[in-house]
Amino acid sequence: MPFTKGDPNIWRNGRPKGAANKISEELREGFAQLLDNNMDQFEQWIARVAEKDPAKAMELYIKVSERFIPTLARQEITGADGKDLKFEFRFGQKFTDDTQE
């Protein structure tokens, strides 16, 4: 059946919205099992990289972790009624909260 632009039936038999891609899920599970089965070797490899370049080792570790831990979305924090929060930083002095009574 040829593709027709705007045809609402084109997606009827497709993957439901929000459902995981089956192949991607299988790859993710396979990679997790591979990593789990080789954790000792992975830790040694990261340690060898860290000896020469700790920043690179951390970057690699983060990249691997992103496969299993979803990246958090940015959140905007506001004060009461959506107003800007006001912070004042003073180095070398004790912080006190003057807003509480």
N, C-alpha and C positions, 0 to 999 in steps of 0.2 A: 504494500500500500504506500503510495507516494506521500511525502510530507506536504501538508497544506497549511500555510501560514494562518494562524488564528484558529485552527481547528481545536475545539475544546476536548475532543475525544483522543487526541494524540497522547495524553498522559494517563489515560484511564487505567492502563495495565502496567504503568511504571511503578517505581518505588514510591511509597507514600511520603509526603513531605515530612522531613525531620528524621526519617529512617536512615540508619547507617548503611553505607555501601557495603555489600557482603564481602567483596574481595578486599576492600580496605580493612574491614574488621578482621578477616582471616590473616592478612599480612601483619596487622598490629599484634594479634595474638601469637603468631609465629615468631615475631621479633621479640616479644616479651618472653617467650619460652626460651629462645636462643640466648638472650641476655641472662635469664635466670639460671640456665644450665652452665653458663660460663662466667658467672659473677666474679669468681676468684681471678680469672685471667683478665677480666675487664678492669678490676681494681688495680692489678699490677700494671696494666697498660697505662691507665690514667696516672699512676704514681710515677712511671718512667717519663711521661710527658711533663708532669709537674716538676720533675727535677730540673729540666731545662727551661720550662716556661709555665709557671703556675697559672698565669692568666689564660693561656691556651687550654690547659687542662680543665679549668673551670668552665670555659666556653664549650668545650666538648661535652662535659658532664651535663651542662644545661641543655644542650641540643638533644642529647639522648633522653633526658627527663621530659622534654617537651612532647615526646612521642606518647607519654603515658599520663602526664599531668596537663590538663588544658590550661591555656594561657588565660589569665584573668582579664576581664574587660576593665578599662579605665573607669573610675568612678569619680564624679565630682561631688565634693563635700561642701555644703553651704551651711550658713548659720540659720537662725530662726527666720521664717518667712522667706527663705531663699536668698537672704542677704549675704554679702561677703563675710567671711570670718576674718577677724582682726587678730594678728599675732604681732608681738613685739619681742625681739630677741636681744638680750643683753648678756654678753659674755663676761664671766667672772663675778656675776651677781646671782643671788638666790632668786629663783622664780617664785612669784606669788600671784595668785589669781584674785585680782581686785574686783571681778564681776560678781562674786558671791558675797552675800550679806549675811 
